[in-house]
Amino acid sequence: MTHPADKVPLLNINQDNKPLRDDFVEALSSVVDSGRFLFGPDVKELEKEVAELSGASHAVGCASGSDALLLSLMALDIGPGDEVIVPSFTFFASVSCVVRLGATPVFVDICPDTFNIDPEGIRQAITANTKAIIPVHLFGQCARIDEICQLAEPHNIPVIEDAAQAIGAGYKGRPAGSWGLTGCFSFYPTKNLGGMGDGGMITSNDADFADRLQLFAGHGMRPRYYHQVVGINSRLDTFQAAVLRVKLRHLEEATRCRKAIASRYTELFEQSGLLDGQQITLPAIDPNADHVWNQYGIRVSSERRDDLRAFLGESGVGSEIYYPIPVHQQECFAALKVDDSQLPETIRASKEILNLPIFPSMSEAEQDRVVAVVTQFYQSGQKQVAA
């Protein structure tokens, strides 16, 4: 039986938030007293702060990271007959926004080291019908966004950065969210800058396009009750903005902690002997990327991945598989009839990835426990539970 002290959660949102509780209460009380639950000053201030952090001139709050992607495509008038290049090794929302508008997702394989979309695959996938490219900055590390933008520019193809997991990340010294026409961020509670519910933000260096995003996010209404386009209702409420502004003040320190935890994981695993036998493969870091470690994902042979995950769980250690089923294999996209043979690295990653606990307040003892249980699994050569 696992002792409670030996348990390590995948995430510990309550523990991360606890030191800021009084600040949250003060910020939320201020919103309650103001009565400005929508379009309050905290929303505008957060938009300015996220724009500055992301190296963008403009930012538009919205209801979720999923809506951020959808609104970006809606504002481009993307629809039936259009193609949008996307990875399949990603969260559902990176692709559902395309299909929801009647456009066709064109899936491109990933790089085997970083799990990010392969620029060479993008080059080969561009056609006359390509109307946007959505690279995903997966697990907190930017895709090779400079190459992607260079590929897109001669064709005048807009690049929509899915930076839902990568706020504060960068590539070649330039922040995520400043490279493409838009950058799309999520404030879901598990993100590096997580709120107390859903929320999202879209950054852009194009003032006219940012204005168009605002129009589509507000029912296409301007002025009131006069609708220029068929938009949606997607607002970042003032309560979420107030909470996020509190947390944003601590994001730099939280990111520093994540980087330290990831670095220590690497050191511990290097000392474990598991790398010599190639039982696991550690996350790769692009030397041009400023990785913010939303996830710490190791590779495990497909024959042992699920056994290791079960062993971790029975030993009180949390883990998750992001993502067990590539998007193109989801039941709702069966009609697309995507050829698996064109996405070998995507298929392999879905069978081998295992994401270990990482959160800013994670202790060294918790890390030691995670590595010890992984090591014990391989040393025992069995599927039995650790004592």
C-alpha positions in Angstrom: 0.0 0.0 0.0 1.3 3.4 -1.0 1.8 5.8 1.9 0.0 9.2 1.4 3.4 11.0 1.7 4.6 9.1 -1.3 1.8 10.2 -3.6 2.6 12.7 -6.3 -0.2 14.3 -8.3 0.2 15.1 -12.0 -0.8 18.7 -11.2 -1.4 20.5 -7.9 -3.4 23.6 -8.9 -4.6 24.2 -5.3 -1.1 24.2 -3.9 0.2 26.5 -6.7 -2.7 28.9 -6.1 -2.7 28.9 -2.3 -0.1 31.6 -1.7 -2.1 34.0 -3.9 -5.5 33.4 -2.2 -5.7 36.7 -0.5 -4.8 38.5 -3.6 -7.4 36.6 -5.6 -10.1 37.5 -3.0 -9.2 41.2 -3.1 -9.2 41.3 -6.9 -12.5 39.4 -7.1 -14.1 41.6 -4.4 -13.1 44.7 -6.4 -14.9 43.3 -9.5 -18.0 42.4 -7.4 -18.1 46.0 -6.0 -17.7 47.5 -9.4 -20.5 45.6 -11.0 -18.6 45.5 -14.2 -18.6 41.8 -14.8 -18.0 42.1 -18.5 -15.7 44.6 -20.3 -14.3 45.7 -16.9 -11.0 47.5 -16.6 -9.2 44.3 -15.7 -9.9 42.9 -19.1 -8.4 45.9 -20.9 -5.4 45.9 -18.6 -4.8 42.1 -19.1 -5.0 42.6 -22.8 -2.3 45.2 -22.7 -0.1 43.1 -20.4 -0.4 39.9 -22.5 0.3 41.9 -25.6 3.5 43.3 -24.0 4.6 39.8 -22.8 4.0 38.3 -26.2 5.8 41.1 -28.1 2.5 42.0 -29.9 0.9 45.4 -30.5 -2.6 44.2 -29.8 -4.5 41.5 -27.8 -8.1 40.6 -27.8 -9.7 38.6 -24.9 -12.1 35.8 -25.6 -13.8 33.0 -23.9 -11.3 30.2 -24.5 -8.2 29.1 -26.4 -10.5 27.1 -28.6 -12.4 30.3 -29.5 -9.1 32.1 -30.1 -8.3 29.7 -32.9 -11.9 29.7 -34.3 -12.1 33.5 -34.3 -8.7 33.8 -36.1 -10.1 31.6 -38.9 -13.5 33.3 -39.0 -11.9 36.7 -39.3 -10.0 35.3 -42.3 -13.3 34.2 -43.9 -12.1 30.7 -44.1 -14.7 28.2 -45.2 -15.6 25.4 -47.6 -13.0 24.7 -50.3 -10.2 26.1 -48.2 -7.4 24.0 -46.7 -5.7 24.7 -43.4 -2.4 22.9 -42.6 -2.3 21.5 -39.0 -0.6 18.8 -37.0 -2.5 15.7 -35.9 -0.5 15.3 -32.7 -2.2 18.0 -30.8 -5.4 18.8 -28.8 -8.7 18.5 -30.6 -9.3 22.3 -30.7 -6.4 22.9 -33.1 -8.3 21.0 -35.8 -12.0 21.3 -34.8 -11.9 25.1 -35.6 -11.1 24.2 -39.2 -13.8 21.6 -39.7 -16.4 23.7 -37.9 -16.1 26.3 -40.6 -16.4 23.7 -43.4 -12.8 23.9 -44.4 -10.4 20.9 -44.8 -7.6 20.2 -42.4 -4.4 19.0 -44.1 -2.4 17.0 -41.6 1.3 17.2 -41.5 3.7 15.0 -39.5 5.7 16.1 -36.5 9.4 16.2 -35.8 10.4 13.1 -33.8 12.5 15.0 -31.3 10.3 18.0 -30.3 6.8 16.6 -31.3 6.2 19.9 -33.1 5.0 20.1 -36.7 7.7 19.5 -39.3 8.4 22.6 -41.5 9.4 20.3 -44.4 6.1 18.6 -44.3 4.4 22.0 -44.4 6.4 22.9 -47.5 5.2 19.8 -49.3 1.6 20.3 -48.2 1.1 23.8 -49.5 -1.4 24.1 -52.4 -3.3 26.8 -54.1 -6.1 26.1 -51.7 -4.0 26.6 -48.5 -5.5 29.5 -46.7 -3.8 29.2 -43.3 -1.2 27.3 -41.3 -1.7 26.5 -37.6 1.6 25.4 -36.0 1.2 24.3 -32.4 3.8 25.2 -29.8 3.4 21.9 -28.1 4.2 21.3 -24.4 5.6 24.8 -24.0 8.2 24.7 -26.7 7.8 26.7 -29.9 7.8 25.0 -33.3 10.4 26.2 -35.8 8.2 29.2 -36.3 10.8 31.2 -38.3 11.0 28.6 -41.0 7.2 28.2 -41.0 6.6 31.9 -41.5 9.3 32.0 -44.3 7.5 29.2 -46.1 4.1 30.9 -45.8 5.2 34.4 -46.8 5.8 33.9 -50.6 2.3 32.4 -50.8 0.6 35.1 -48.6 -0.6 32.4 -46.3 -1.5 33.6 -42.8 0.1 31.8 -39.9 -2.0 31.2 -36.8 0.2 30.3 -33.8 -1.5 27.9 -31.4 0.3 29.0 -28.3 -2.2 27.6 -25.8 0.5 25.8 -23.9 3.3 28.3 -24.5 2.6 31.7 -22.9 6.0 33.3 -22.2 7.9 30.9 -24.5 10.0 32.2 -27.4 12.0 31.3 -30.4 15.3 33.0 -31.4 14.6 35.6 -28.8 11.2 36.5 -30.1 8.0 35.7 -28.0 5.4 33.1 -29.0 2.4 35.0 -30.3 4.4 37.6 -32.2 5.4 35.7 -35.2 2.2 34.9 -37.0 -0.8 37.0 -38.0 -2.3 35.9 -34.6 -1.2 34.1 -31.5 -3.8 32.1 -29.7 -3.5 31.5 -25.9 -5.6 29.5 -23.4 -6.1 30.3 -19.8 -7.6 26.9 -18.9 -6.6 26.2 -15.2 -3.9 23.7 -16.2 -2.0 26.1 -18.4 1.1 28.0 -17.3 -1.1 31.1 -16.8 -4.3 29.4 -15.7 -7.5 31.0 -14.6 -10.4 29.7 -12.5 -12.4 28.6 -15.5 -12.2 29.1 -19.2 -10.6 32.1 -20.9 -8.4 32.9 -23.9 -6.5 35.7 -25.7 -5.5 36.5 -29.3 -2.5 38.6 -30.0 -1.7 40.3 -33.3 0.6 43.0 -34.7 -2.0 43.9 -37.3 -4.3 46.7 -35.9 -7.0 46.2 -38.5 -7.1 42.4 -38.0 -7.2 42.8 -34.2 -10.2 45.1 -34.7 -11.8 42.5 -36.9 -11.2 39.8 -34.2 -13.0 42.0 -31.7 -15.9 42.4 -34.1 -16.3 38.7 -34.6 -16.0 38.0 -30.9 -18.9 40.3 -30.2 -21.6 38.8 -32.4 -20.3 40.9 -35.3 -22.2 43.8 -33.7 -21.1 47.4 -34.2 -22.7 49.7 -33.2 -25.1 48.0 -30.7 -27.8 45.9 -32.4 -26.3 46.5 -35.8 -24.5 43.4 -37.1 -21.9 43.7 -39.8 -20.9 40.0 -39.8 -22.1 36.7 -38.3 -19.9 36.5 -35.3 -20.1 34.6 -32.0 -20.4 35.5 -28.4 -16.9 35.0 -27.0 -15.9 37.2 -24.1 -13.3 37.1 -21.4 -15.2 38.0 -18.2 -13.8 40.5 -15.7 -13.6 37.9 -12.9 -11.2 35.7 -15.0 -9.2 38.7 -16.1 -8.8 39.9 -12.4 -7.5 36.5 -11.4 -5.2 36.2 -14.4 -3.7 39.6 -13.7 -2.8 38.4 -10.2 -1.2 35.3 -11.6 0.6 37.1 -14.4 2.6 39.0 -11.8 4.0 35.7 -10.7 4.3 34.0 -14.1 8.1 34.7 -14.5 8.8 33.0 -11.2 6.5 30.1 -12.0 8.2 29.6 -15.3 11.6 29.7 -13.6 10.4 26.9 -11.3 9.2 24.8 -14.2 12.5 25.2 -16.0 14.4 24.2 -12.8 12.1 21.1 -12.3 12.6 20.1 -15.9 16.4 20.5 -15.6 16.5 18.5 -12.4 14.3 15.7 -13.9 16.9 15.4 -16.7 19.8 15.2 -14.2 18.0 12.6 -12.1 17.2 10.4 -15.1 20.7 10.7 -16.4 21.9 9.4 -13.1 19.4 6.6 -13.0 21.0 4.5 -15.7 17.7 4.3 -17.7 19.1 6.3 -20.6 22.1 3.9 -21.1 19.7 1.1 -21.7 17.4 3.3 -23.8 14.4 2.4 -21.6 13.2 6.0 -21.9 14.0 9.0 -24.0 13.9 12.5 -22.4 12.4 15.6 -23.9 14.5 17.3 -26.6 15.1 21.0 -26.4 15.5 23.0 -29.6 18.6 25.2 -28.9 16.7 28.2 -30.5 13.7 27.7 -28.2 12.9 29.2 -24.8 10.9 26.2 -23.4 8.4 27.0 -20.6 7.6 23.4 -19.8 3.8 23.1 -19.7 4.5 19.4 -19.9 7.5 17.1 -19.3 6.9 14.2 -21.8 9.2 11.2 -22.0 9.2 8.5 -24.7 8.7 4.9 -23.6 8.6 1.9 -25.9 5.0 1.2 -27.1 5.2 -2.3 -25.6 5.8 -0.9 -22.1 4.3 2.6 -22.0 0.9 1.6 -20.7 2.4 -0.9 -18.2 4.6 1.9 -16.8 1.7 4.3 -16.6 -0.3 1.7 -14.6 2.7 1.1 -12.3 3.0 4.8 -11.7 -0.7 5.1 -10.9 -0.7 2.1 -8.5 2.4 3.6 -6.8 0.5 6.9 -6.2 2.3 8.9 -9.0 0.2 10.8 -11.5 0.9 10.7 -15.2 -1.0 11.4 -18.4 -0.9 10.6 -22.1 -1.0 13.7 -24.3 -2.2 12.5 -26.8 -3.3 8.8 -27.0 -5.2 9.2 -30.2 -4.0 11.5 -33.0 -6.7 13.9 -34.1 -7.1 12.5 -37.5 -8.0 9.1 -36.0 -10.8 10.5 -33.9 -14.2 9.0 -34.7 -15.7 12.4 -35.7 -13.1 12.8 -38.4 -13.4 9.4 -39.9 -14.9 10.8 -43.1 -11.7 12.6 -43.8 -10.1 9.2 -44.6 -6.6 10.3 -43.7 -3.7 7.9 -44.7 -1.8 6.9 -41.5 1.3 6.1 -43.6 1.8 9.8 -44.2 2.0 10.5 -40.4 4.4 7.9 -39.0 6.0 10.1 -36.3 2.5 11.2 -35.2 1.4 7.6 -34.8 4.6 6.6 -33.0 4.4 9.5 -30.6 0.8 8.7 -29.6 2.0 5.2 -28.7 5.2 6.2 -26.8 4.5 9.6 -25.1 4.1 9.7 -21.3 3.8 13.0 -19.5 5.1 13.1 -15.9 4.1 15.5 -13.1 5.4 19.0 -13.4 4.0 22.1 -11.6 5.7 25.2 -10.1 5.3 24.2 -6.4 6.6 20.6 -7.0 9.1 19.7 -4.4 12.4 17.9 -4.9 11.1 15.0 -2.8 8.2 14.6 -5.2 10.6 14.6 -8.1 12.7 12.0 -6.4 9.7 9.9 -5.9 8.7 10.1 -9.6 12.1 9.1 -10.8 12.5 6.4 -8.2 9.2 4.7 -9.3 10.1 4.9 -13.0 13.5 3.4 -12.1 11.9 0.7 -10.0 9.6 -0.3 -12.8 12.5 -1.1 -15.1 14.7 -2.6 -12.5 12.0 -5.0 -11.3 11.1 -6.0 -14.9 7.6 -6.7 -13.6 4.2 -5.2 -13.7 3.7 -5.3 -10.0 3.0 -2.4 -7.7 5.8 -0.7 -5.7 5.5 -1.2 -2.0 
